[in-house]
């Protein structure tokens, strides 16, 4: 009876099995209840979005109705993000050398689209620094699209005929570069959609942490260098001297004409003279017939300034405005850093901006009559609701080939930073599920958002790590927070564009300096310096240092015994330098290649072990032995030569066994090495057999094994001499081939 109960208990399904079966049935039922779009998204691993249909909206409504506190957290977090994004979007617009409205529009489109269909609810996207530092290559006069290239493509042309409405080549070139920026963003978005469909997000696992560290460090350095431009001012004297050929301190009509004749070479003499006369009349306010330096400097919007590239010079410390700007920078940095430790009611970056705005327009300008540059001085902000715009470019196969490189760079940089941000948010929310579907969905959402940005005169963007952390930690873990943030952001910029124009540039610089500090991975410095300190400074077991007299020195942030390999340090430095000198996508590619080379080199030395021994043959008379080789480690292109050189064909007997059970066969070179051994042993009348029980090795051999003599494999090694498997193969081959058609190896089999 006991035996029967035990038997029935052993045959009855376990509780866990029943739960798993019930879960599978419930999952199947839920999938069956989905509509077509939901089933497609479920198969791809996408998370719920508004594309799931009215059911998603109803479930969201019911959830927030039952959890009013969650609704409050989502709305307040979204409002905080919307306010905090305004100054950052303006600042990154200047990094990209475009008007602030271009970056503001980008933040709206990136935010609203990724909020609705992005891969990670709660993750914030907008005009980001990583994309801005690549996009600036398009807008630089000597960057991707110099004036000569635009002339060659027919994008710009000198005026002919009447001078009415003429623009200088420099002015036309800037407008053409802006149109190309929009077109490149459209192409970038399409490429990101394609990469998302191909599930390129999976490749993120190939990027090591050292490359990521170099990536963020290089990005921080680029943003830092871009912000130094705010401490430069126009050098009016240099610009004036470009016209003043005889250095008499005034500009004549003839001198202005000589400059604009190069900018408008196709104008007739009469049209050119009429064009220059209009410019001179505009600038020569005292009608003296000559333009003084004061008149030249009076208004930067005058047409005379379209005839040359601006020359900049560093502001000096003997200027009061320099000290005011430095005060704004450091005060805003202190507010951004310390305010969150006391209160998080308002974003610290917003408080810093408002503080500098108050000082500038309530104290400095009205009371001490000292002002610093504001956003309006760099570019006026005229924000209306965005309208559709088709980029006015001549897209041909030649021009597409020229811009494809930077298009790919923008797509890669945007996806890399977005996937990094997604992983960061997953860690904050303790989401350990497979993120492959979220990666794919985020790639597609970013692509759609960048495509829409280019169609609505915006510069595009990607996910923002800082803003995403603020949102998630404030309780905005759903799509409501980011969607509400984007809508409020658009309302802010349309209703408060005049206020944005009044923001001091130095305040934005201070905010971005803190972003630089938070972006740079400072923890890598003590690790990278570990080996160097070990050579210079004596080490103690407890990690402290001693000076030359043996006295203990106080520990600093760089006092540590922790270290990383010099190869890892080299990768970090390499990626950082390449990022700063070229662009982020190239740097990541170079870093991955170098990391792979280092990994292959390390595994090619000492990772493979081949031990030769003699073993007794089971089933034969006592004392019968054979030679066996035990192989462990990894067999690939870096260790194949070491593998083949470990065998001693001369003293080995006729029957040799290679045990590959503890060895991982990795590639084509591994199978080629086995084949080479087989042929070499066969040439001296001996046979090798390979014993393998590893299913991964078996799968690779089955895939490529026909070229590599699969008959070498024998999992029954109990018979002495040549394996019965090989004997049977030899007899089969003799029956199917004539003796004249046999190869040398087959004859050896037959003779054996």
C-alpha positions as CSV (number, residue, x, y, z in Angstrom):
1,X,0.0,0.0,0.0
2,X,2.8,2.3,0.8
3,X,4.5,1.3,-2.4
4,X,1.3,2.1,-4.4
5,X,1.1,5.5,-2.7
6,X,4.7,6.2,-3.5
7,X,4.1,5.3,-7.1
8,X,1.1,7.5,-7.4
9,X,3.0,10.4,-5.8
10,X,5.8,10.0,-8.1
11,X,3.6,10.0,-11.1
12,X,1.4,12.9,-9.9
13,X,2.4,16.3,-11.3
14,X,4.2,18.6,-8.9
15,X,2.7,21.8,-7.5
16,X,5.2,23.9,-9.5
17,X,4.3,22.0,-12.7
18,X,0.6,22.7,-12.1
19,X,1.3,26.4,-11.5
20,X,3.4,26.6,-14.6
21,X,0.7,25.0,-16.7
22,X,-1.9,27.3,-15.3
23,X,0.3,30.3,-16.1
24,X,0.8,29.1,-19.7
25,X,-2.9,28.6,-20.1
26,X,-3.6,32.2,-18.8
27,X,-1.0,33.6,-21.0
28,X,-2.4,31.8,-24.0
29,X,-5.9,33.1,-23.2
30,X,-4.6,36.6,-22.9
31,X,-2.8,36.4,-26.2
32,X,-5.9,35.0,-27.9
33,X,-7.9,38.0,-26.6
34,X,-5.5,40.5,-28.1
35,X,-6.2,42.4,-31.3
36,X,-3.9,42.2,-34.3
37,X,-1.6,45.1,-33.2
38,X,-1.3,43.7,-29.7
39,X,-0.4,40.3,-30.9
40,X,2.4,41.7,-33.2
41,X,3.7,43.8,-30.3
42,X,3.6,40.8,-28.0
43,X,5.6,38.7,-30.5
44,X,8.2,41.4,-30.8
45,X,8.4,41.8,-27.0
46,X,7.1,45.4,-27.1
47,X,5.5,47.0,-24.0
48,X,2.0,48.4,-24.0
49,X,1.5,51.7,-25.9
50,X,-1.4,53.7,-27.2
51,X,-1.2,51.5,-30.4
52,X,-2.7,48.7,-28.3
53,X,-6.0,50.5,-28.8
54,X,-8.8,51.8,-26.6
55,X,-8.2,48.9,-24.1
56,X,-4.9,50.5,-23.1
57,X,-6.5,53.9,-22.4
58,X,-9.3,52.3,-20.4
59,X,-6.9,50.3,-18.3
60,X,-4.8,53.4,-17.6
61,X,-7.9,55.4,-16.7
62,X,-9.1,52.7,-14.3
63,X,-5.7,52.4,-12.8
64,X,-5.2,56.2,-12.1
65,X,-8.8,56.4,-10.9
66,X,-8.1,53.7,-8.3
67,X,-4.7,55.2,-7.5
68,X,-5.1,59.0,-7.3
69,X,-1.8,59.4,-5.5
70,X,0.0,57.8,-8.5
71,X,-1.8,60.2,-10.8
72,X,-0.6,63.1,-8.7
73,X,3.0,61.8,-8.7
74,X,2.9,61.4,-12.5
75,X,1.6,64.9,-13.2
76,X,4.0,66.7,-10.7
77,X,7.0,64.7,-12.0
78,X,6.0,65.6,-15.6
79,X,5.7,69.2,-14.8
80,X,9.1,69.2,-13.1
81,X,10.7,67.6,-16.2
82,X,9.0,70.1,-18.6
83,X,10.3,73.1,-16.7
84,X,13.8,71.6,-16.3
85,X,14.1,70.8,-20.0
86,X,13.7,74.4,-21.2
87,X,17.2,75.7,-20.3
88,X,18.9,72.5,-21.3
89,X,17.3,72.6,-24.8
90,X,18.4,76.2,-25.3
91,X,21.9,75.4,-24.2
92,X,22.3,72.4,-26.5
93,X,20.9,74.5,-29.4
94,X,23.9,76.8,-29.0
95,X,26.2,73.7,-28.8
96,X,24.8,72.7,-32.2
97,X,25.1,76.3,-33.6
98,X,21.4,76.6,-34.3
99,X,18.7,78.9,-33.1
100,X,17.1,78.0,-29.8
101,X,13.7,77.3,-31.4
102,X,15.3,74.4,-33.4
103,X,16.3,72.7,-30.2
104,X,13.1,73.5,-28.4
105,X,11.0,71.9,-31.2
106,X,13.3,68.9,-31.1
107,X,12.6,68.4,-27.4
108,X,8.8,68.5,-27.9
109,X,8.8,66.0,-30.8
110,X,11.3,63.6,-29.2
111,X,9.4,63.8,-25.9
112,X,5.9,63.3,-27.0
113,X,6.6,60.5,-29.5
114,X,8.8,58.4,-27.2
115,X,6.4,59.0,-24.4
116,X,3.6,57.4,-26.4
117,X,5.5,54.5,-28.1
118,X,8.9,54.4,-26.5
119,X,10.4,51.2,-25.1
120,X,10.6,52.3,-21.4
121,X,7.7,54.2,-19.8
122,X,9.0,57.1,-17.7
123,X,12.2,57.6,-19.8
124,X,12.6,61.2,-21.1
125,X,13.9,62.2,-24.5
126,X,14.7,65.5,-26.0
127,X,17.5,67.7,-27.6
128,X,20.5,66.0,-26.0
129,X,24.2,66.8,-25.9
130,X,25.3,63.6,-27.5
131,X,23.4,64.4,-30.7
132,X,24.3,68.2,-30.5
133,X,28.0,67.6,-30.6
134,X,27.7,65.5,-33.8
135,X,25.1,67.8,-35.4
136,X,27.4,70.8,-35.0
137,X,29.7,69.3,-37.7
138,X,26.9,70.0,-40.2
139,X,26.5,73.6,-39.2
140,X,30.2,74.6,-38.9
141,X,31.4,76.7,-41.9
142,X,34.4,74.5,-42.4
143,X,32.7,71.2,-41.3
144,X,30.8,68.7,-43.3
145,X,29.3,71.2,-45.8
146,X,31.7,74.0,-46.6
147,X,30.7,76.8,-48.9
148,X,32.6,75.3,-51.8
149,X,30.7,72.0,-51.5
150,X,27.3,73.7,-51.5
151,X,28.3,75.7,-54.6
152,X,29.3,72.4,-56.3
153,X,26.0,70.8,-55.5
154,X,24.0,73.9,-56.6
155,X,22.6,74.5,-53.1
156,X,23.7,78.1,-53.2
157,X,24.4,80.4,-56.1
158,X,25.4,84.0,-56.5
159,X,22.7,86.4,-57.4
160,X,22.2,87.5,-61.0
161,X,20.2,90.3,-62.5
162,X,18.5,92.6,-60.1
163,X,20.0,93.0,-56.7
164,X,16.6,92.9,-54.9
165,X,16.5,90.1,-52.4
166,X,20.1,89.1,-52.9
167,X,21.9,87.3,-50.1
168,X,25.6,86.8,-49.7
169,X,27.0,83.3,-50.2
170,X,27.9,83.0,-46.5
171,X,24.3,83.8,-45.6
172,X,22.9,81.4,-48.1
173,X,25.4,78.7,-46.9
174,X,24.1,78.9,-43.3
175,X,20.5,78.5,-44.5
176,X,21.5,75.6,-46.8
177,X,23.3,73.9,-43.9
178,X,20.2,74.2,-41.7
179,X,18.1,72.6,-44.5
180,X,20.6,69.8,-44.7
181,X,20.5,69.4,-40.9
182,X,16.7,68.7,-41.2
183,X,17.2,66.3,-44.1
184,X,20.0,64.4,-42.3
185,X,17.7,64.1,-39.3
186,X,15.0,62.5,-41.5
187,X,17.5,60.1,-42.9
188,X,18.8,59.4,-39.4
189,X,15.3,58.6,-38.2
190,X,14.7,56.2,-41.1
191,X,18.0,54.5,-40.4
192,X,17.1,54.1,-36.7
193,X,13.8,52.5,-37.6
194,X,15.6,50.0,-39.9
195,X,18.1,49.3,-37.1
196,X,15.3,48.8,-34.7
197,X,13.5,46.3,-37.0
198,X,16.8,44.5,-37.3
199,X,17.0,44.5,-33.5
200,X,20.4,46.3,-33.4
201,X,19.8,46.9,-29.7
202,X,21.1,43.4,-29.1
203,X,24.6,44.6,-30.1
204,X,24.8,46.7,-27.0
205,X,26.0,43.6,-25.2
206,X,29.1,43.8,-27.3
207,X,30.1,47.2,-25.9
208,X,32.3,46.7,-22.9
209,X,32.1,49.0,-19.8
210,X,35.5,50.5,-20.7
211,X,34.2,51.8,-24.0
212,X,31.1,53.2,-22.3
213,X,33.3,55.0,-19.8
214,X,35.4,56.5,-22.6
215,X,32.2,57.4,-24.4
216,X,30.7,59.4,-21.6
217,X,34.0,61.0,-20.7
218,X,34.6,62.2,-24.3
219,X,31.0,63.5,-24.4
220,X,31.6,65.5,-21.2
221,X,34.8,67.0,-22.6
222,X,33.1,68.0,-25.8
223,X,30.2,69.7,-24.0
224,X,32.7,71.5,-21.7
225,X,34.7,72.8,-24.6
226,X,31.6,74.0,-26.4
227,X,30.6,76.1,-23.3
228,X,33.8,78.0,-23.3
229,X,32.6,79.8,-26.4
230,X,30.3,81.9,-24.2
231,X,33.5,83.6,-22.8
232,X,34.3,84.9,-26.3
233,X,33.0,88.1,-27.9
234,X,33.0,89.4,-31.4
235,X,36.3,91.1,-32.4
236,X,34.8,94.1,-34.2
237,X,38.2,95.5,-35.1
238,X,39.3,92.4,-37.0
239,X,36.0,92.4,-39.0
240,X,36.4,96.1,-39.6
241,X,39.9,95.7,-40.9
242,X,38.7,93.1,-43.4
243,X,37.0,96.1,-45.2
244,X,39.5,98.8,-44.3
245,X,42.1,98.0,-46.9
246,X,44.1,101.3,-46.5
247,X,43.8,101.3,-42.7
248,X,42.5,104.9,-42.5
249,X,39.9,104.1,-39.9
250,X,36.9,104.5,-42.1
251,X,35.2,102.4,-44.8
252,X,34.4,103.8,-48.2
253,X,31.9,102.5,-50.6
254,X,34.6,101.1,-52.8
255,X,36.1,99.1,-49.9
256,X,32.7,97.6,-49.1
257,X,32.2,96.8,-52.8
258,X,35.5,94.9,-53.1
259,X,34.4,92.6,-50.3
260,X,30.9,91.9,-51.6
261,X,32.1,91.4,-55.1
262,X,33.6,88.1,-53.9
263,X,30.3,87.1,-52.2
264,X,28.2,88.1,-55.2
265,X,30.4,87.5,-58.2
266,X,27.7,87.0,-60.8
267,X,26.0,90.4,-60.2
268,X,26.5,93.0,-62.9
269,X,28.4,96.1,-61.9
270,X,25.2,98.2,-61.8
271,X,23.4,95.7,-59.6
272,X,26.4,95.2,-57.3
273,X,26.7,99.0,-56.9
274,X,23.0,99.3,-56.1
275,X,23.3,96.4,-53.6
276,X,26.3,98.0,-51.8
277,X,24.7,101.4,-51.8
278,X,21.8,100.0,-49.9
279,X,24.1,98.5,-47.3
280,X,26.2,101.7,-46.9
281,X,23.0,103.8,-46.5
282,X,21.8,101.4,-43.8
283,X,25.1,101.6,-41.8
284,X,26.1,105.2,-42.5
285,X,23.8,106.9,-40.1
286,X,25.4,110.4,-40.3
287,X,25.3,110.3,-44.2
288,X,29.0,111.2,-44.3
289,X,29.8,108.8,-47.1
290,X,32.1,106.8,-44.9
291,X,31.5,104.2,-42.2
292,X,33.2,104.6,-38.9
293,X,34.0,101.8,-36.4
294,X,31.2,103.0,-34.1
295,X,28.7,102.9,-37.0
296,X,30.0,99.4,-38.0
297,X,29.4,98.1,-34.5
298,X,26.1,99.8,-33.9
299,X,23.8,97.0,-35.1
300,X,24.9,93.4,-35.7
301,X,21.7,92.8,-37.9
302,X,22.9,95.2,-40.6
303,X,23.5,93.7,-44.0
304,X,27.2,94.5,-44.0
305,X,27.8,91.8,-41.5
306,X,26.7,89.1,-43.9
307,X,29.9,89.6,-45.9
308,X,32.4,87.9,-43.5
309,X,32.7,85.2,-40.9
310,X,32.7,86.4,-37.3
311,X,36.0,86.7,-35.6
312,X,36.0,86.0,-31.8
313,X,38.3,86.9,-29.0
314,X,38.5,85.9,-25.4
315,X,37.1,88.2,-22.9
316,X,39.7,89.6,-20.5
317,X,39.6,89.8,-16.7
318,X,39.9,93.6,-16.8
319,X,36.3,93.7,-18.2
320,X,33.6,93.9,-15.6
321,X,31.2,91.7,-17.7
322,X,33.7,88.9,-17.4
323,X,33.5,88.8,-13.6
324,X,29.7,89.0,-13.7
325,X,29.6,86.1,-16.1
326,X,31.9,84.1,-13.9
327,X,29.7,84.9,-10.9
328,X,26.6,83.7,-12.8
329,X,28.4,80.5,-13.8
330,X,29.6,79.5,-10.3
331,X,26.4,80.6,-8.5
332,X,24.3,78.5,-10.8
333,X,26.6,75.6,-10.4
334,X,26.4,75.8,-6.6
335,X,22.6,76.0,-6.8
336,X,22.3,73.0,-9.1
337,X,24.6,70.9,-6.9
338,X,23.4,71.8,-3.4
339,X,19.7,72.7,-3.7
340,X,18.5,69.1,-4.2
341,X,20.0,68.2,-0.8
342,X,17.5,70.6,0.9
343,X,14.5,70.6,-1.3
344,X,13.2,69.0,-4.6
345,X,10.1,71.1,-4.9
346,X,11.5,72.9,-7.9
347,X,14.2,71.7,-10.3
348,X,17.6,73.0,-9.3
349,X,18.5,74.0,-12.8
350,X,15.3,76.1,-13.1
351,X,16.1,77.8,-9.7
352,X,19.6,78.6,-10.9
353,X,18.3,80.1,-14.2
354,X,15.7,82.2,-12.3
355,X,18.3,83.4,-9.8
356,X,20.6,84.7,-12.6
357,X,17.6,86.1,-14.5
358,X,16.6,88.1,-11.4
359,X,20.2,89.4,-10.8
360,X,20.6,90.4,-14.5
361,X,17.4,92.3,-15.0
362,X,16.5,93.5,-11.5
363,X,20.0,94.6,-10.2
364,X,22.8,94.6,-12.8
365,X,21.1,96.4,-15.7
366,X,18.8,98.9,-13.9
367,X,21.1,99.7,-10.9
368,X,24.7,99.3,-11.9
369,X,24.1,99.6,-15.7
370,X,26.1,96.4,-16.4
371,X,24.7,93.6,-18.5
372,X,25.9,90.3,-19.7
373,X,25.0,88.5,-23.0
374,X,21.6,87.0,-23.0
375,X,19.9,84.5,-25.3
376,X,18.4,87.3,-27.4
377,X,22.0,88.5,-28.2
378,X,22.9,85.1,-29.6
379,X,19.7,84.4,-31.4
380,X,16.1,85.7,-31.0
381,X,13.6,83.2,-29.9
382,X,10.4,83.3,-31.9
383,X,8.4,80.2,-31.0
384,X,5.1,79.4,-32.6
385,X,3.4,76.1,-33.0
386,X,5.6,73.9,-35.3
387,X,4.5,73.6,-38.9
388,X,5.4,71.0,-41.5
389,X,8.4,71.8,-43.6
390,X,10.0,69.8,-46.4
391,X,13.8,70.3,-46.4
392,X,14.9,72.3,-49.5
393,X,17.9,70.2,-50.5
394,X,19.1,68.5,-53.7
395,X,19.4,64.9,-52.5
396,X,21.3,62.9,-55.1
397,X,23.4,59.8,-54.9
398,X,26.5,61.9,-54.6
399,X,25.2,64.1,-51.8
400,X,23.7,61.1,-50.1
401,X,27.0,59.3,-50.1
402,X,28.7,62.5,-48.6
403,X,26.2,62.8,-45.7
404,X,25.7,59.1,-45.0
405,X,28.7,59.0,-42.6
406,X,27.3,61.6,-40.3
407,X,23.8,60.2,-40.7
408,X,25.1,56.9,-39.4
409,X,27.0,58.6,-36.6
410,X,23.9,60.4,-35.4
411,X,21.8,57.2,-35.6
412,X,24.4,55.2,-33.7
413,X,25.1,57.9,-31.1
414,X,21.3,58.4,-30.4
415,X,20.7,54.7,-30.1
416,X,23.7,54.0,-27.9
417,X,22.8,56.8,-25.4
418,X,19.1,55.8,-25.5
419,X,19.8,52.1,-24.7
420,X,22.2,53.2,-22.0
421,X,19.5,55.4,-20.5
422,X,17.0,52.5,-20.8
423,X,19.4,50.2,-18.9
424,X,19.9,52.9,-16.2
425,X,16.1,53.3,-15.7
426,X,15.7,49.5,-15.5
427,X,18.3,49.4,-12.7
428,X,16.5,52.2,-10.8
429,X,13.1,50.4,-11.2
430,X,14.8,47.0,-10.4
431,X,13.4,45.6,-13.7
432,X,15.4,42.4,-14.4
433,X,13.3,41.1,-17.3
434,X,14.7,40.7,-20.8
435,X,15.1,44.1,-22.3
436,X,15.5,43.0,-25.9
437,X,11.9,44.0,-26.9
438,X,12.2,47.3,-25.1
439,X,15.5,48.0,-27.0
440,X,13.8,47.3,-30.3
441,X,10.8,49.4,-29.5
442,X,12.9,52.3,-28.3
443,X,15.0,52.2,-31.5
444,X,11.9,52.4,-33.6
445,X,10.3,55.2,-31.4
446,X,13.6,57.2,-31.6
447,X,13.6,56.8,-35.4
448,X,10.0,58.0,-35.8
449,X,10.7,61.0,-33.4
450,X,13.8,62.1,-35.3
451,X,12.0,61.7,-38.7
452,X,9.2,63.9,-37.4
453,X,11.8,66.4,-36.0
454,X,13.4,66.8,-39.4
455,X,10.0,67.4,-41.0
456,X,9.1,70.1,-38.5
457,X,12.4,72.1,-38.5
458,X,14.0,70.5,-35.4
459,X,17.5,69.1,-34.9
460,X,16.5,65.8,-33.4
461,X,17.7,64.2,-30.2
462,X,17.7,61.1,-28.0
463,X,17.1,59.9,-24.5
464,X,18.4,62.1,-21.6
465,X,19.9,60.2,-18.7
466,X,19.7,63.1,-16.2
467,X,16.1,64.0,-16.9
468,X,15.0,60.4,-16.9
469,X,16.5,59.9,-13.5
470,X,14.7,62.9,-12.2
471,X,11.4,61.7,-13.6
472,X,11.6,58.2,-12.4
473,X,12.9,59.0,-8.9
474,X,10.1,61.6,-8.6
475,X,7.5,58.9,-9.2
476,X,7.0,59.3,-13.0
477,X,7.2,55.7,-14.0
478,X,4.4,55.7,-16.6
479,X,3.7,57.2,-20.0
480,X,1.5,59.8,-18.4
481,X,4.4,61.7,-16.8
482,X,6.5,62.0,-20.0
483,X,3.5,62.7,-22.2
484,X,2.3,65.4,-19.9
485,X,5.8,66.9,-19.7
486,X,6.0,67.3,-23.5
487,X,2.6,69.0,-23.7
488,X,3.5,71.4,-20.9
489,X,6.9,72.0,-22.5
490,X,5.3,73.2,-25.7
491,X,2.9,75.5,-23.8
492,X,5.8,76.9,-21.8
493,X,8.0,77.7,-24.9
494,X,5.1,79.2,-26.9
495,X,3.8,81.3,-24.0
496,X,7.1,82.3,-22.5
497,X,9.4,82.7,-25.5
498,X,10.1,86.4,-24.6
499,X,11.2,85.3,-21.1
500,X,13.6,82.7,-22.7
501,X,15.3,85.5,-24.6
502,X,16.2,87.3,-21.4
503,X,18.1,84.3,-19.8
504,X,21.8,85.1,-19.3
505,X,24.0,82.8,-21.4
506,X,26.4,82.4,-18.4
507,X,23.5,80.8,-16.4
508,X,23.1,78.2,-19.1
509,X,26.8,77.6,-19.1
510,X,26.8,77.0,-15.3
511,X,23.9,74.4,-15.7
512,X,25.8,72.6,-18.5
513,X,29.0,72.6,-16.5
514,X,27.2,70.7,-13.8
515,X,25.9,68.3,-16.5
516,X,29.6,67.8,-17.5
517,X,30.6,67.1,-14.0
518,X,27.8,64.6,-13.5
519,X,28.4,63.0,-16.9
520,X,32.2,62.4,-16.5
521,X,33.0,59.1,-14.9
522,X,35.3,60.3,-12.1
523,X,35.5,56.8,-10.5
524,X,37.8,55.6,-13.4
525,X,40.6,58.0,-12.5
526,X,41.7,56.4,-9.2
527,X,41.4,53.0,-10.9
528,X,43.4,54.0,-13.9
529,X,46.1,55.6,-11.7
530,X,46.5,52.5,-9.5
531,X,49.4,51.0,-11.3
532,X,51.2,54.4,-11.7
533,X,50.9,55.1,-8.0
534,X,52.2,51.7,-7.3
535,X,55.5,52.6,-9.1
536,X,55.9,56.0,-7.5
537,X,54.4,55.7,-4.0
538,X,54.9,53.0,-1.5
539,X,51.9,50.9,-0.7
540,X,50.5,49.7,2.6
541,X,48.2,46.8,3.1
542,X,45.5,49.1,4.4
543,X,45.7,51.3,1.4
544,X,47.4,54.3,3.0
545,X,50.5,56.1,1.8
546,X,53.8,57.1,3.4
547,X,56.0,60.1,2.5
548,X,59.8,59.9,2.2
549,X,60.2,60.0,6.0
550,X,57.8,57.1,6.6
551,X,55.0,59.3,8.0
552,X,51.5,58.4,7.2
553,X,49.8,60.8,4.7
554,X,46.1,61.6,4.9
555,X,44.0,59.7,2.3
556,X,42.6,61.7,-0.6
557,X,40.1,60.7,-3.3
558,X,42.9,59.3,-5.4
559,X,44.4,57.2,-2.5
560,X,43.4,53.7,-3.3
561,X,44.9,50.3,-3.9
562,X,42.2,49.5,-6.4
563,X,43.4,49.2,-10.0
564,X,42.4,48.0,-13.4
565,X,44.5,46.5,-16.2
566,X,46.6,48.8,-18.3
567,X,44.7,47.5,-21.3
568,X,41.4,48.7,-19.8
569,X,43.0,52.1,-19.0
570,X,44.3,52.3,-22.6
571,X,40.8,51.6,-24.0
572,X,39.2,54.3,-21.8
573,X,41.8,56.9,-22.9
574,X,41.6,55.9,-26.5
575,X,37.8,56.1,-26.7
576,X,37.9,59.4,-24.9
577,X,40.5,61.0,-27.2
578,X,38.8,59.6,-30.4
579,X,35.5,60.9,-29.2
580,X,36.9,64.4,-28.7
581,X,38.8,64.4,-32.0
582,X,36.2,62.8,-34.3
583,X,32.8,61.7,-33.1
584,X,31.1,59.4,-30.7
585,X,30.1,56.7,-33.1
586,X,33.6,56.3,-34.5
587,X,35.0,56.2,-31.0
588,X,32.7,53.5,-29.9
589,X,33.5,51.4,-33.0
590,X,37.2,51.8,-32.4
591,X,36.9,51.0,-28.7
592,X,34.9,47.8,-29.4
593,X,37.5,46.6,-32.0
594,X,40.4,47.2,-29.7
595,X,38.6,45.6,-26.8
596,X,38.0,42.5,-28.9
597,X,41.6,42.4,-30.0
598,X,42.8,42.6,-26.4
599,X,40.3,39.8,-25.5
600,X,41.5,37.6,-28.3
601,X,45.1,38.2,-27.4
602,X,44.6,37.4,-23.7
603,X,42.7,34.2,-24.6
604,X,45.4,33.1,-27.1
605,X,48.1,32.9,-24.4
606,X,47.7,30.3,-21.7
607,X,44.0,29.7,-22.1
608,X,44.4,26.4,-23.9
609,X,46.0,23.3,-22.3
610,X,46.9,20.1,-24.0
611,X,48.1,17.2,-21.8
612,X,49.6,14.0,-23.3
613,X,49.1,10.8,-21.3
614,X,48.9,7.1,-21.8
615,X,45.7,5.2,-20.8
616,X,44.7,1.6,-20.6
617,X,42.2,0.4,-23.1
618,X,39.1,-1.0,-21.6
619,X,38.0,-4.4,-23.0
620,X,41.5,-5.5,-24.1
621,X,44.1,-7.7,-22.5
622,X,45.8,-6.2,-19.4
623,X,48.6,-3.8,-20.2
624,X,47.2,-2.6,-23.5
625,X,47.6,1.2,-23.6
626,X,47.2,4.0,-26.1
627,X,48.1,7.7,-26.2
628,X,45.5,10.2,-25.3
629,X,45.5,14.0,-25.4
630,X,43.3,15.9,-22.9
631,X,42.4,19.3,-24.3
632,X,40.8,22.0,-22.1
633,X,40.1,25.7,-22.7
634,X,39.1,27.5,-25.8
635,X,40.1,26.5,-29.3
636,X,39.8,29.4,-31.8
637,X,41.9,31.3,-34.3
638,X,44.2,32.6,-31.5
639,X,45.0,29.1,-30.1
640,X,44.9,26.8,-33.1
641,X,48.6,26.9,-33.8
642,X,49.4,26.2,-30.1
643,X,46.9,23.3,-30.3
644,X,48.5,21.6,-33.4
645,X,52.1,22.2,-32.1
646,X,51.2,20.2,-28.9
647,X,51.0,16.9,-30.6
648,X,54.0,14.5,-31.0
649,X,53.4,12.5,-34.1
650,X,56.7,10.7,-34.1
651,X,56.5,8.7,-30.8
652,X,52.7,8.4,-31.0
653,X,51.3,5.0,-31.8
654,X,48.8,4.1,-34.5
655,X,45.8,4.8,-32.4
656,X,45.6,8.3,-30.9
657,X,42.6,9.7,-29.0
658,X,41.9,13.4,-28.4
659,X,39.4,14.2,-25.6
660,X,37.6,17.5,-26.5
661,X,34.9,17.2,-23.8
662,X,36.4,20.1,-21.7
663,X,37.4,22.2,-24.7
664,X,35.2,24.8,-26.5
665,X,35.4,24.7,-30.2
666,X,34.7,28.3,-31.3
667,X,35.2,28.9,-35.1
668,X,36.3,27.7,-38.5
669,X,39.9,27.8,-37.5
670,X,39.3,25.2,-34.8
671,X,37.9,22.7,-37.3
672,X,40.7,23.5,-39.7
673,X,43.2,22.7,-37.0
674,X,41.5,19.3,-36.3
675,X,41.5,18.6,-40.0
676,X,45.1,19.5,-40.3
677,X,46.0,17.1,-37.5
678,X,44.0,14.3,-39.1
679,X,45.8,14.7,-42.5
680,X,49.3,14.9,-40.8
681,X,48.7,11.8,-38.8
682,X,47.2,10.0,-41.9
683,X,50.3,10.9,-43.9
684,X,52.5,8.9,-41.5
685,X,50.1,6.0,-41.3
686,X,48.4,6.8,-38.1
687,X,44.8,7.6,-37.1
688,X,43.4,10.1,-34.6
689,X,40.0,9.9,-33.1
690,X,38.2,12.7,-31.3
691,X,36.0,12.1,-28.3
692,X,33.4,14.8,-27.7
693,X,30.3,15.0,-25.5
694,X,29.8,18.8,-25.6
695,X,26.6,19.5,-27.5
696,X,27.8,23.0,-28.5
697,X,30.9,21.5,-30.1
698,X,28.8,18.9,-31.8
699,X,26.5,21.5,-33.3
700,X,29.3,23.5,-34.8
701,X,30.9,20.4,-36.2
702,X,27.6,19.3,-37.7
703,X,27.3,22.8,-39.3
704,X,30.8,22.8,-40.9
705,X,31.9,19.2,-40.4
706,X,31.6,17.8,-43.9
707,X,34.8,19.5,-45.0
708,X,36.5,18.4,-41.8
709,X,36.1,14.6,-41.9
710,X,33.4,13.9,-39.4
711,X,34.4,10.3,-39.3
712,X,37.2,11.3,-37.0
713,X,34.6,11.6,-34.2
714,X,34.0,8.5,-32.2
715,X,32.2,8.4,-28.9
716,X,32.9,4.7,-28.4
717,X,36.6,4.5,-27.6
718,X,36.7,1.1,-25.9
719,X,38.2,-0.8,-28.9
720,X,41.9,-0.8,-29.4
721,X,43.5,0.1,-32.6
722,X,41.5,1.8,-35.3
723,X,37.9,2.6,-34.4
724,X,35.3,0.2,-35.7
725,X,33.5,3.3,-37.0
726,X,36.4,4.2,-39.2
727,X,36.8,0.6,-40.3
728,X,33.2,0.5,-41.4
729,X,33.6,3.8,-43.3
730,X,36.7,2.5,-45.0
731,X,34.9,-0.7,-46.2
732,X,32.0,1.4,-47.4
733,X,34.3,3.7,-49.3
734,X,36.1,0.7,-50.9
735,X,32.7,-0.7,-52.0
736,X,31.7,2.6,-53.5
737,X,35.0,3.7,-55.1
738,X,37.5,2.0,-57.2
739,X,41.0,1.6,-55.9
740,X,42.3,4.2,-58.4
741,X,39.9,6.8,-57.1
742,X,40.8,6.4,-53.4
743,X,42.6,9.2,-51.7
744,X,45.8,8.7,-49.7
745,X,43.8,8.9,-46.4
746,X,41.2,6.4,-47.6
747,X,44.0,3.9,-48.5
748,X,45.5,4.3,-45.1
749,X,42.0,3.4,-43.6
750,X,41.8,0.3,-45.8
751,X,45.3,-0.9,-45.0
752,X,44.6,-0.4,-41.3
